[in-house]
Structures are given as structure tokens and as C-alpha cells.
Amino acid sequence: MPEAFPLEILLQALWTQGGTGCCEPAHALQAASHGGVLQMKKAPPVGVEMTLSNPLSGESVVARVLGVQPGSDRLSSEVTIQFRG
């Protein structure tokens, strides 16, 4: 199983929900070769595919939401994702 490591990267998350496009900042908290954990104020539903963009590098990846749970601060959510590919 790939090892996950902590990190702190600001990303932009884009997804469609109910026919409406959503855009929300996300902080990558943990990453591995297959996915990671994001901290977000507005969490997408489980099963949704979203595009994650790094505004500094201009790189993007597509990921699927596997799970959502309350964040440690109770104001945000921790979103578990799996990279597509």
C-alpha cells in the first residue's frame, strides 16, 4: 500500500452539482500516489468527480470523492479523494 505523507498546498476544486458548477478552495492535508485528503468549507457529495487545480503551477488532476467527514475545526470538512487514471 502506498505511503501517505502530510502536506499543505492550496488548490482550487471544481465540480458540477445539480447542474450547477461549483468552485471552492481546498487545502491538501495528506497525499499519496493514489489520492489524498482535502480540507474544504463546502464539501462535494460522495461519488462526484472534480478537477483540482494548483494555481501556482497551473497543473490539474481529476479525482473522485470517496468520503466526507467533519473536520477537526468543526467548520470545514475533510474530503477523501482518489485520483482518476
Secondary structure as the mmCIF struct_conf table of DSSP 4:
data_model
#
loop_
_struct_conf.conf_type_id
_struct_conf.id
_struct_conf.beg_label_comp_id
_struct_conf.beg_label_asym_id
_struct_conf.beg_label_seq_id
_struct_conf.end_label_comp_id
_struct_conf.end_label_asym_id
_struct_conf.end_label_seq_id
HELX_LH_PP_P HELX_LH_PP_P1 PRO A 2 ALA A 4
STRN STRN1 PHE A 5 GLN A 17
TURN_TY1_P TURN_TY1_P1 GLY A 18 GLY A 19
STRN STRN2 THR A 20 ALA A 31
BEND BEND1 SER A 33 HIS A 34
STRN STRN3 GLY A 35 MET A 40
BEND BEND2 LYS A 41 LYS A 42
HELX_LH_PP_P HELX_LH_PP_P2 ALA A 43 PRO A 45
TURN_TY1_P TURN_TY1_P2 VAL A 46 GLY A 47
STRN STRN4 GLU A 49 SER A 53
TURN_TY1_P TURN_TY1_P3 PRO A 55 SER A 57
STRN STRN5 SER A 60 PRO A 70
TURN_TY1_P TURN_TY1_P4 SER A 72 ASP A 73
BEND BEND3 ARG A 74 SER A 76
STRN STRN6 SER A 77 PHE A 83
#
